[in-house]
């Protein structure tokens, strides 16, 4: 039986949080910034006749204003609705016609598009992506029908999903000033209201070459790929630099708590603590800590709450290492039948007390580090994951950052974990969400 | 298109394609195959570049082998394999495998029970030792038995929150009324409550056996090495007396039925399903192509009408689910309560139209080139290769199936599609389940 990942964010970051440092100490990445500001990263990988081509825009729900949430994600949907050259639905048809798989996602910080396809079709994909970076149709008729699709997506993910619904409530409670409190998909009212003009303006502001990263990994010659990218993307004019996100979340004073009553089967508890981002000296320790807490069945929360005491069906802790701005360290647990949310909350807090009181064992620390390192090696097996990883590190300061990241992980001590737990898991500053199931 | 990563990911497009059982383009044999003296089929695929090894052990002790009043027995037995052996307790197994950043998981599906190992090349000996232990000397400790029964029951309870799970369970019952495929692999809370530790031990002793086992080893390992390591651990596994009970092929059910399951949700999940044919039937290939045209991807008819033009759903799809003992064809969508009737009408209309009018040459070519062209993506990682070669072996398709599949798909004509659509897509032959608030 598959354990449900309550916080998808955790899953995504775990999936991408890895690199090639172990197998390829000298990175063969070809990196170049075009005259228009477009950042290009290319990595040859000739094991399979395929390529993963990805375009990452530095725009997500973080760049949205109150009253217009969900714009970045709405625009992501519209990116599949055509340009004057490639009409509506043609993007999908052309890619699928050549056996390609494509999709996109929007996060708090970024919007990412990928095509995984036979390497012989790299030129086609470069054409399509360059075209839609600049020439999107954004036909009001298409916007109207796609609005309904986004609304359906919101119903699936939030309105009708107890965990998704609770997560939104806790985030919006935890952030008063910073847009990380807004749902990525947007509030229902905003999705309904957003105008074509706003989408158009958002597109013009953020979809400029100087706000994007192009990454390709696969069976091509980097020099040839670079030439094609220069020809197609190079023709797009640099835009004004998009406005920076200025909001800084003020320190939290006092506990914040929300209780949601909703048709569901089992109680859920979320606990969120404000923590620093990856620029902090505590970041590597927080990353290791989240693995100590929830990396596998030997991890602390699983061992104690799920296995030994059988209070929870699942439990975990998660840190968002790749977050652009300071985010939350999440703890979560789903109750076993008959257990109350109060018990879960108390036991999660007791686990934090334990972390603050005594260092983790050498075995726990080494295991967590080994797990983080091995995930990096497993990632090497997929061109898609290799490309995503390069982009992730590039977005937070440079694709070479993965080497430093691993050095940072290796340097973490048990005392570091105690220190960061004491520094950041302040019970007077917790954000608590409780889902009480209604029959 | 259009996922926010904040929440649980649902990879419908990819899933739909995987479930069609499509396969790779490759001229060279995809794996080495040999049969050990005790009947184990050993498959080895060398992929030397990345220092990881994936091993899968599949044995024919799936849920189809559950006694009629013991639904969930295979699943429980599978889960318990890693919960204690002659040498180690469950927590000791967890600690040993996770300390080296590896994973060892076991669980049952409809047709078989699978043990999966993912390990760094340097830890292969340890990984295979543990794998052999859990397969050959599990002890099924009583406390672990009780714990897992409770967890499975809780997971079943929670899954009642997920409308798609609720709908597929109900649909399975309708599509396979007289066959084990109609019973959920995990059983029900009631059937699991009836299971005893003796049931588990008995199931293991009689049904987990070498002569119905396939072992695939894929990754940084040679054929000679893999053979040596597997023979050393599994070569002396004795064949127990008797043989596995024969599982009947699924027979077409009675008259199709409609079931409505009320839930307090803003969106309704609609699933239509009926029995179809598996890969050994000549009509399977036209069926795969027809399904792709109808609801296989973003250029499919259903995606176009229901999502792109209608704005009626985020998720709409069709796919074939082939198994060892039967196959089903599924069409589904999720839409707002008010549009349930309209969406059902559109689905039915498009299904009927496929059998009434010839598809265009363009649609046919697109679907075929997608199915053929996307093969290499499905063999990108060692894990995917292992899944594929095990599936091909288990379904009795032969290791050249990849090439044959490509040829057979390429041969599909417009009249073929019309013929299989008339045979399999007639709307009145489908069972229907709707989960939600239905007007």
Interface residues (C-beta under 8 A of the other chain):
Chain A: X1 X3 X4 X5 X8 X9 X11 X12 X22 X23 X47 X48 X49 X50 X61 X73 X76 X77 X79 X80 X88 X89 X92 X93 X96 X97 X98 X99 X100 X101 X102 X103 X104 X105 X106 X107 X108 X116 X117 X118 X144 X145 X146 X147 X148 X149 X150 X151 X152 X153 X155 X156 X157 X158 X159 X160 X161 X162 X163 X164 X167 X183 X184 X185 X263 X264 X265 X266 X295 X296 X297 X298 X299 X303 X306 X307 X310 X313 X334 X336 X337 X363 X366 X367 X370 X371 X372 X373 X374 X375 X377 X378 X380 X381 X382 X383 X384
Chain B: X1 X2 X3 X4 X5 X6 X7 X8 X9 X10 X13 X14 X17 X47 X49 X50 X51 X52 X75 X79 X90 X91 X94 X95 X98 X99 X100 X101 X102 X103 X107 X118 X120 X147 X150 X151 X152 X153 X154 X155 X157 X158 X160 X161 X163 X186 X263 X264 X265 X266 X267 X297 X298 X299 X304 X307 X308 X309 X310 X311 X312 X313 X314 X315 X334 X335 X336 X365 X366 X369 X370 X371 X372 X373 X374 X375 X376 X377 X379 X380 X381 X382 X383
